[in-house]
Amino acid sequence: MIDKALEPSEIEDIITSRRAHVIAVGKAAAAMAAAYLRRTHVGAASILVIGTHGREFLPPNVEWIESSHPFPDVRSEAAANRALAAAERVHSGEVLVILLSGGASALMAAPIDGITLADKIATTRLMMNAGADIHALNTVRRHLSKIKGGRLAAACVGATITLALSDVVGDDLNAIGSGPGVPDSTTWADAAAALQRHGGDAHARSVRDALARGVAGELPDTPKPGDPAMRRVHARVIGSRNDAMEGARAAASERGYEPFVMTEPVTGEARAAGPEWLDRARRLIGSSGRKACVISSGETTVTVTGKGTGGRNLEFALALAQPLSTFPAMAVASIGTDGIDGTSGVAGAVVDSTTLARAARAGLAPPGNFLAANDSLAFFAPLDDAVRLGRTDTNVGDLQVLLIG
C-alpha cells in the first residue's frame, strides 16, 4: 500500500523534494514505517513509530514507543506529547509524513487542560460499553485531545501528508485515528450530543464541564476546513475494507467458489446484525447451483451489559448459531482484520450448520445465555471454533465470509 501511495503523484513530489520527518502511529505503524523506509529514494530525516508491536521490523535508528490499546495509559500520553514535539520541530520548508492506521486514537492520547487521562479513559470506556460507534467515539476524543482533530498538523509549520489505512466505514479521514493530520468538521456541540447519547450524566464532571465550555465558546475548537494551518495539509486513504473484500473475492474464485460481494457496510449491534446479514446473504446467492461465497465488511458494535469475554465478531457469529442450524452445508466466519476482536484476544469465530448440535453435545448452554453475559469466547473456545490469527500488522475493519456447498 505504501509503495502504491508513493507512485508518481503530487504527494510523492512533496515528499521527495523536501526534507521529510515521519510519524507512524497505529496497529500497523511498524509495518507501514518499514515499508516507507524500504523506498530508498524517499528517506526520512527523523522517524517516530508509535505502536503495539512490530519493533523487530525496524532498524535501530528509528525511535520506537510501545503504547496501549484499546484503552490509553500513561504511555499513550507520553507518546502524544512526543509526537507533538516532533511536529513542532518541522521547519516551514520541510514535510511531516503521518503514517496512520487503526488504533491511533488510544495509542496517542494527550487530554486538553482540565481533563485527566483517567477521565478521558473512563469516557471512552463508558461510551464503548454504551454501544457508541467509532464516529461518536472519535467526535468526543478529538475535542478532548491536544493532538487529534487536526491539532497534530496544526502544530507543524511545514506541509503535512497523511497516508492512512482505514478501519472505519466510509473511509472518513477525519475518523481514522481521530484525524490528527486533517481538519475536523465536527464541533463542540456534536461532541456534547454524542456524549449525552452514550452515557450522559454518568461521565466525569470535568469532561461534561469541558464540553459545556466548548459549546459556550470558551475553548478553541479543533481546526476546521479552510483554517490557514490546514491549507498545508494533504491526505490519502491507501487501504480500506474494499481491499480486504477484493482479496477475499480473489481467493474464493481461486478455490472454485462463485463470489458474491455485499458492498453495503455491515454495521449496527452485532447480535442483531448477524441474522439480518444472513438473510441478505441468502437472498443474494439466490438459486445459484455452484459453490458460493458471500463476502462483506464493516464494523458492528456491542452494548456491554455482562462481564464476559468477547467482541463484536464473536457476537456476530454466535447470533448465527441458531439460524444456521436449519441450513445444511453452510459456514460463516467473522473476523477483525487486525487479528484482535474486542477483549477476546482472538480474531473472531467460525460458525456453521453443525455448531448448535456440537455445542449441545459438549454440554454448553444455549447461545442466548452467552450473549446475555457478553461471554461469546466461552462458547466458541471449547468447540475450537475461535479464529486465532495473532496480530496481522494491518487493520481495515471486520470481514464476514459465508461459504455454501
C-alpha positions as CSV (number, residue, x, y, z in Angstrom):
1,M,0.0,0.0,0.0
2,I,2.8,2.4,0.8
3,D,4.5,1.6,-2.5
4,K,1.3,2.4,-4.3
5,A,0.8,5.6,-2.4
6,L,4.3,6.8,-3.3
7,E,3.9,6.2,-7.1
8,P,4.4,9.3,-9.1
9,S,2.0,11.9,-7.7
10,E,1.7,15.3,-6.1
11,I,2.3,13.6,-2.7
12,E,5.5,11.8,-3.9
13,D,6.7,15.1,-5.3
14,I,6.3,16.9,-2.0
15,I,8.0,14.1,0.0
16,T,10.9,13.7,-2.4
17,S,11.5,17.4,-2.9
18,R,11.7,18.3,0.8
19,R,13.4,17.1,4.0
20,A,10.9,14.7,5.4
21,H,10.1,13.7,9.0
22,V,7.9,10.7,9.7
23,I,5.4,9.8,12.5
24,A,3.9,6.4,12.2
25,V,1.1,5.5,14.6
26,G,-1.5,2.8,14.9
27,K,-1.7,-1.0,14.9
28,A,0.1,-1.2,11.6
29,A,2.6,1.5,12.5
30,A,5.8,-0.6,12.4
31,A,4.8,-2.4,9.2
32,M,4.0,0.9,7.5
33,A,7.2,2.6,8.7
34,A,9.2,-0.4,7.5
35,A,7.6,-0.2,4.1
36,Y,8.2,3.5,3.9
37,L,11.9,3.0,4.7
38,R,12.3,0.4,2.0
39,R,11.6,3.2,-0.5
40,T,15.2,4.1,-0.7
41,H,14.6,7.2,-2.8
42,V,12.3,8.7,-0.2
43,G,14.2,8.6,3.1
44,A,13.5,10.4,6.4
45,A,15.4,12.9,8.5
46,S,13.7,11.5,11.6
47,I,11.1,8.8,12.2
48,L,9.0,8.2,15.3
49,V,6.9,5.0,15.4
50,I,4.1,4.5,18.0
51,G,2.5,1.1,18.0
52,T,1.5,-2.0,19.9
53,H,4.1,-4.4,18.4
54,G,6.4,-4.9,15.5
55,R,9.6,-3.2,16.6
56,E,11.5,-6.1,15.1
57,F,10.6,-4.8,11.6
58,L,12.5,-1.5,12.2
59,P,16.2,-0.5,12.0
60,P,17.8,0.5,15.3
61,N,17.9,4.3,14.4
62,V,14.1,4.5,14.5
63,E,12.6,6.0,17.6
64,W,10.1,3.4,18.9
65,I,7.4,3.9,21.5
66,E,5.3,0.9,22.6
67,S,1.9,2.2,23.6
68,S,-1.5,0.9,24.8
69,H,-4.7,-0.3,23.0
70,P,-7.7,-0.4,23.2
71,F,-7.6,2.0,26.1
72,P,-4.8,4.6,26.6
73,D,-2.5,4.7,29.5
74,V,0.5,6.8,30.6
75,R,2.5,5.6,27.7
76,S,-0.2,6.9,25.3
77,E,0.1,10.4,26.9
78,A,3.9,10.3,26.6
79,A,3.6,9.2,23.0
80,A,1.2,12.0,22.1
81,N,3.5,14.6,23.7
82,R,6.5,13.2,21.9
83,A,4.6,13.4,18.6
84,L,3.6,17.0,19.2
85,A,7.2,17.8,19.9
86,A,8.3,16.1,16.7
87,A,5.8,18.0,14.7
88,E,6.8,21.3,16.2
89,R,10.4,20.7,15.1
90,V,9.5,20.5,11.4
91,H,10.5,23.7,9.6
92,S,8.4,25.6,7.0
93,G,10.3,24.2,4.0
94,E,10.0,20.6,5.3
95,V,7.3,18.0,5.3
96,L,5.8,15.8,8.1
97,V,4.5,12.4,6.9
98,I,1.9,10.8,9.1
99,L,1.5,7.0,8.5
100,L,-1.8,6.4,10.2
101,S,-3.7,3.2,11.0
102,G,-6.5,2.0,13.3
103,G,-5.8,2.2,17.0
104,A,-4.0,5.5,16.8
105,S,-6.7,7.2,19.0
106,A,-5.7,5.1,22.0
107,L,-2.0,4.8,21.2
108,M,-1.5,8.6,21.1
109,A,-3.7,10.4,23.7
110,A,-3.0,13.7,25.4
111,P,-6.0,15.3,27.1
112,I,-6.7,19.0,27.0
113,D,-6.0,21.1,30.1
114,G,-8.5,20.4,32.9
115,I,-9.1,16.8,31.8
116,T,-7.0,14.0,33.3
117,L,-6.1,10.9,31.3
118,A,-8.1,8.8,33.7
119,D,-11.2,10.9,33.0
120,K,-10.6,10.5,29.2
121,I,-10.1,6.8,29.5
122,A,-13.3,6.4,31.6
123,T,-15.2,8.5,29.0
124,T,-14.0,6.2,26.2
125,R,-14.8,3.0,28.1
126,L,-18.3,4.2,29.1
127,M,-19.1,5.3,25.6
128,M,-17.9,1.9,24.1
129,N,-19.9,0.0,26.7
130,A,-22.9,2.0,25.8
131,G,-22.6,0.9,22.1
132,A,-21.1,4.1,20.6
133,D,-19.8,3.6,17.1
134,I,-16.4,4.9,16.0
135,H,-17.7,8.2,14.7
136,A,-19.3,9.1,18.0
137,L,-16.3,8.0,20.0
138,N,-13.9,10.0,17.8
139,T,-16.0,13.1,17.8
140,V,-15.6,13.2,21.6
141,R,-12.0,12.1,21.7
142,R,-11.0,14.7,19.1
143,H,-12.4,17.5,21.3
144,L,-10.8,16.3,24.5
145,S,-7.4,15.9,22.8
146,K,-4.4,18.1,22.3
147,I,-3.4,16.1,19.2
148,K,-6.5,14.8,17.4
149,G,-8.8,16.5,15.1
150,G,-6.1,18.2,13.1
151,R,-4.2,19.5,16.1
152,L,-1.1,17.5,15.3
153,A,-1.0,19.0,11.8
154,A,-1.6,22.5,13.2
155,A,1.5,22.1,15.4
156,C,3.6,21.7,12.2
157,V,4.6,24.8,10.2
158,G,5.7,22.7,7.3
159,A,3.5,20.7,4.9
160,T,1.7,17.6,6.4
161,I,0.9,14.5,4.4
162,T,-1.3,11.7,5.9
163,L,-1.3,8.2,4.4
164,A,-3.9,6.2,6.1
165,L,-5.1,2.6,6.4
166,S,-8.9,2.9,7.0
167,D,-10.5,0.9,9.8
168,V,-13.8,2.9,9.6
169,V,-16.9,2.6,7.5
170,G,-16.9,5.3,4.8
171,D,-13.1,5.8,5.0
172,D,-13.5,9.2,6.6
173,L,-10.0,10.6,7.2
174,N,-11.5,12.7,10.0
175,A,-12.4,9.5,11.8
176,I,-9.3,7.3,11.2
177,G,-7.2,7.6,14.4
178,S,-9.4,10.6,15.2
179,G,-7.8,12.6,12.4
180,P,-4.6,14.1,13.8
181,G,-3.5,15.3,10.4
182,V,-6.7,16.6,8.8
183,P,-9.2,19.3,9.6
184,D,-12.2,18.4,11.7
185,S,-15.7,19.2,10.5
186,T,-17.4,18.3,13.8
187,T,-18.0,20.8,16.6
188,W,-18.1,21.0,20.4
189,A,-21.9,20.8,20.0
190,D,-21.5,17.5,18.1
191,A,-19.2,16.1,20.8
192,A,-21.6,17.2,23.6
193,A,-24.5,15.5,21.8
194,A,-22.5,12.2,21.3
195,L,-21.6,12.2,25.0
196,Q,-25.2,12.7,26.1
197,R,-26.4,9.8,23.8
198,H,-23.8,7.4,25.2
199,G,-23.5,7.7,29.0
200,G,-24.9,11.2,29.6
201,D,-24.6,12.4,33.2
202,A,-22.6,9.2,34.1
203,H,-19.5,10.8,32.6
204,A,-17.0,12.7,34.8
205,R,-17.9,16.2,35.7
206,S,-14.6,17.5,34.3
207,V,-15.5,16.0,30.9
208,R,-19.0,17.4,30.9
209,D,-17.8,20.8,32.0
210,A,-15.1,20.9,29.3
211,L,-17.7,20.2,26.6
212,A,-20.1,22.8,28.0
213,R,-17.3,25.4,28.0
214,G,-16.5,24.4,24.4
215,V,-20.1,24.8,23.3
216,A,-20.2,28.2,25.0
217,G,-17.2,29.3,23.0
218,E,-14.8,29.5,26.0
219,L,-12.4,26.9,24.5
220,P,-11.0,26.9,20.9
221,D,-12.5,24.3,18.6
222,T,-10.5,21.9,16.5
223,P,-9.1,23.2,13.2
224,K,-11.7,23.4,10.5
225,P,-11.5,23.1,6.7
226,G,-10.3,26.5,5.5
227,D,-8.2,27.2,8.6
228,P,-4.8,28.7,7.4
229,A,-3.0,25.8,9.2
230,M,-5.0,23.3,7.2
231,R,-4.0,24.7,3.8
232,R,-0.7,22.9,4.1
233,V,-2.4,19.5,4.6
234,H,-2.6,16.6,2.2
235,A,-4.2,13.2,2.9
236,R,-5.0,10.0,1.2
237,V,-6.6,6.6,2.2
238,I,-4.2,4.0,0.9
239,G,-6.0,0.9,2.1
240,S,-9.5,0.0,3.3
241,R,-12.2,-2.7,3.7
242,N,-12.6,-2.7,0.0
243,D,-9.1,-4.1,-0.4
244,A,-9.9,-6.8,2.1
245,M,-13.0,-7.8,0.2
246,E,-11.2,-7.9,-3.1
247,G,-8.6,-10.2,-1.6
248,A,-11.3,-12.5,-0.3
249,R,-13.1,-12.4,-3.6
250,A,-9.9,-13.4,-5.5
251,A,-9.2,-16.2,-3.0
252,A,-12.8,-17.5,-3.3
253,S,-12.6,-17.6,-7.1
254,E,-9.2,-19.5,-7.0
255,R,-10.9,-22.1,-4.8
256,G,-13.8,-22.7,-7.2
257,Y,-16.4,-20.6,-5.4
258,E,-18.7,-18.2,-7.1
259,P,-18.1,-14.9,-5.2
260,F,-20.9,-12.5,-4.2
261,V,-19.7,-9.2,-2.7
262,M,-22.1,-7.2,-0.5
263,T,-20.9,-3.7,-0.9
264,E,-23.2,-2.2,1.8
265,P,-21.2,-2.0,5.0
266,V,-22.2,-4.2,7.9
267,T,-23.0,-2.0,10.9
268,G,-25.3,-1.9,14.0
269,E,-25.5,-4.0,17.1
270,A,-23.6,-7.2,16.4
271,R,-26.1,-9.7,17.7
272,A,-28.9,-8.1,15.6
273,A,-26.8,-7.5,12.6
274,G,-25.8,-11.2,12.2
275,P,-29.2,-12.7,11.4
276,E,-30.1,-9.7,9.2
277,W,-26.9,-10.2,7.3
278,L,-27.6,-13.9,6.8
279,D,-31.0,-13.2,5.3
280,R,-29.4,-10.7,2.9
281,A,-26.6,-13.1,2.0
282,R,-29.1,-15.9,1.2
283,R,-31.2,-13.6,-1.0
284,L,-28.0,-12.5,-2.8
285,I,-27.0,-16.1,-3.6
286,G,-30.5,-16.9,-4.8
287,S,-30.7,-20.2,-6.7
288,S,-27.0,-20.4,-7.6
289,G,-26.3,-24.1,-8.0
290,R,-22.5,-23.7,-7.7
291,K,-20.4,-23.5,-4.6
292,A,-21.0,-19.9,-3.4
293,C,-19.1,-17.4,-1.3
294,V,-20.6,-14.2,0.1
295,I,-18.2,-11.5,1.2
296,S,-18.9,-8.4,3.2
297,S,-17.1,-6.0,5.6
298,G,-17.8,-3.2,8.0
299,E,-17.8,-2.7,11.8
300,T,-20.6,-3.5,14.2
301,T,-20.9,-2.5,17.9
302,V,-21.6,-4.3,21.1
303,T,-23.5,-2.8,24.0
304,V,-21.8,-4.4,27.1
305,T,-24.1,-5.4,29.9
306,G,-22.3,-8.6,31.1
307,K,-18.9,-9.3,32.5
308,G,-17.7,-12.0,30.0
309,T,-15.0,-12.0,27.3
310,G,-15.8,-11.4,23.7
311,G,-16.0,-9.0,20.8
312,R,-18.2,-7.8,18.0
313,N,-17.2,-10.5,15.6
314,L,-17.7,-13.3,18.2
315,E,-21.2,-12.0,19.0
316,F,-22.0,-11.6,15.3
317,A,-21.1,-15.2,14.7
318,L,-22.7,-16.5,17.9
319,A,-26.0,-14.9,16.9
320,L,-25.9,-17.1,13.7
321,A,-25.6,-20.5,15.5
322,Q,-29.4,-21.0,15.7
323,P,-30.4,-19.8,12.2
324,L,-27.6,-21.7,10.5
325,S,-28.6,-25.0,12.2
326,T,-31.6,-25.1,9.7
327,F,-29.4,-24.8,6.6
328,P,-27.1,-27.7,5.6
329,A,-23.6,-27.2,4.3
330,M,-23.3,-23.6,5.3
331,A,-20.5,-21.9,7.2
332,V,-19.8,-18.3,8.2
333,A,-16.6,-16.6,9.6
334,S,-16.5,-13.1,11.0
335,I,-13.1,-11.7,11.9
336,G,-11.3,-8.5,12.8
337,T,-8.7,-7.9,10.2
338,D,-6.2,-6.8,12.9
339,G,-6.4,-10.2,14.5
340,I,-7.9,-8.9,17.7
341,D,-11.7,-8.9,18.5
342,G,-12.7,-6.9,21.5
343,T,-11.4,-8.3,24.8
344,S,-11.1,-11.8,23.5
345,G,-7.5,-11.9,22.2
346,V,-8.8,-13.8,19.1
347,A,-9.8,-12.5,15.7
348,G,-13.4,-13.8,15.7
349,A,-15.1,-17.1,15.1
350,V,-16.4,-19.7,12.6
351,V,-20.0,-20.9,12.9
352,D,-21.7,-23.5,10.7
353,S,-24.7,-25.8,10.3
354,T,-23.4,-28.1,13.0
355,T,-22.4,-25.6,15.6
356,L,-25.6,-25.8,17.7
357,A,-25.6,-29.6,17.8
358,R,-21.9,-29.8,18.7
359,A,-22.4,-27.2,21.5
360,A,-25.2,-29.3,22.9
361,R,-23.1,-32.4,22.8
362,A,-20.3,-30.5,24.6
363,G,-22.8,-29.6,27.4
364,L,-22.8,-25.9,26.6
365,A,-25.7,-23.6,27.4
366,P,-27.8,-22.1,24.6
367,P,-26.1,-19.2,22.7
368,G,-28.5,-16.7,24.2
369,N,-27.0,-17.3,27.6
370,F,-23.6,-16.4,26.4
371,L,-24.8,-13.4,24.5
372,A,-26.6,-12.1,27.6
373,A,-23.3,-12.3,29.5
374,N,-21.2,-10.9,26.7
375,D,-19.2,-14.1,27.0
376,S,-19.1,-15.3,23.4
377,L,-15.5,-16.6,23.6
378,A,-16.5,-19.1,26.3
379,F,-18.9,-20.6,23.8
380,F,-16.5,-20.9,20.8
381,A,-13.3,-21.8,22.6
382,P,-14.5,-25.3,23.8
383,L,-15.6,-26.1,20.2
384,D,-12.2,-24.9,18.8
385,D,-14.1,-22.5,16.6
386,A,-12.4,-19.3,17.6
387,V,-10.2,-17.9,14.9
388,R,-6.7,-17.3,16.2
389,L,-4.6,-15.2,13.8
390,G,-2.4,-13.2,16.1
391,R,-1.7,-9.6,15.2
392,T,-1.8,-9.1,11.5
393,D,0.1,-5.8,11.1
394,T,-2.9,-4.1,9.5
395,N,-6.4,-3.0,10.3
396,V,-9.2,-2.4,7.8
397,G,-12.2,-3.2,9.9
398,D,-14.1,-6.5,10.0
399,L,-14.6,-9.1,7.3
400,Q,-17.5,-11.6,7.0
401,V,-17.4,-14.6,4.7
402,L,-20.2,-17.2,4.1
403,L,-19.5,-20.4,2.3
404,I,-22.2,-22.8,0.9
405,G,-21.9,-26.0,-0.9
